[in-house]
Amino acid sequence: NESLQQLFGRVAIDGGLIPGPNVKPTYEAIIDVAEQAAVEAFDIFPTSDVVVIEDPGGGGYYIGPSSDGTRPGAFYAGNSQQPWFQMRSLAYHEAVPGHHTQIAIAMDQDLPMIRRISRSTGFIEGWALYAERLAWELGWHDDPYSDLGRLQYEALRAARLVMDTGIHSMGWSFDQAAQFNQENIGASLGSSQGAAGRYSVWPGQATAYMVGMLQILDERQRAMDELGAHFELKAFHRALLSNGSVPLTLLDEVVDRYIAETLANP
């Protein structure tokens, strides 16, 4: 029997490997399509653009626009060969409708500075995971390889919860955590050791991703249940995004206000 790492190795080859010089334009094309498709679920958009910047260090992260609007948001992507099957989910998480959508919209709002530029991990990363889920719900993964990439990322989020808990509450060693990552995500040894190191020195950060996403999904379901036919996905997203990055303890209040205003003006 093949290991999960061997199986995903086959997925990478069969789904197609994007040569280094083509990585940046491929991500740009994915983001362009996402921006056009986002009108189905959003009626609020950032004024700042998002650009893709090549990063020899491997990339995979987002830096928000400058507060004065002179620098766009930036998704840093690796400039070496990458498997196609992972690229869509990463772009949805880091750019549109994920980090760029949330962070750049927050900076556009007439809010106190701390709410425009703060980074509440539970909400910021929870939103980015929600964005990955939303892309799937909206049917943006139109080929099986891309959908397998989405599922591998979901496995990564789940494995993080176990590793974080194992390291900080169960006495796991570094090697135990790295091995668990390899066996349950299909990641390489180097990538798994990097993950184990990150979770070791940043307790709770990886867990915050899933906690945040689950609360956003719970809030959406609560709004759907209470509003019934008056629920609109665009309005729900506007309520969350127009309040900046708030601690998860305040999300209930944000959604309570959205529900009350919608019922008052159906």
Sequence and secondary structure as in RCSB ss.txt:
>XXXX:A:sequence
NESLQQLFGRVAIDGGLIPGPNVKPTYEAIIDVAEQAAVEAFDIFPTSDVVVIEDPGGGGYYIGPSSDGTRPGAF
YAGNSQQPWFQMRSLAYHEAVPGHHTQIAIAMDQDLPMIRRISRSTGFIEGWALYAERLAWELGWHDDPYSDLGR
LQYEALRAARLVMDTGIHSMGWSFDQAAQFNQENIGASLGSSQGAAGRYSVWPGQATAYMVGMLQILDERQRAMD
ELGAHFELKAFHRALLSNGSVPLTLLDEVVDRYIAETLANP
>XXXX:A:secstr
   HHHHHHHHHHHH EE HHHHHHHHHHHHHHHHHHGGGT S   SS EEEEEETT EEEEE   TTSSS EEE
EEE S EEGGGHHHHHHHHTTTTHHHHHHHHHHSSS HHHHH   HHHHHHHHHHHHHHHHHTT   SHHHHHHH
HHHHHHHHHHHHHHHHHHHS   HHHHHHHHHHHH   HHHHHHHHHHHHHSTTHHHHHHHHHHHHHHHHHHHHH
HHGGG  HHHHHHHHHTT S  GGGHHHHHHHHHHHHHH  
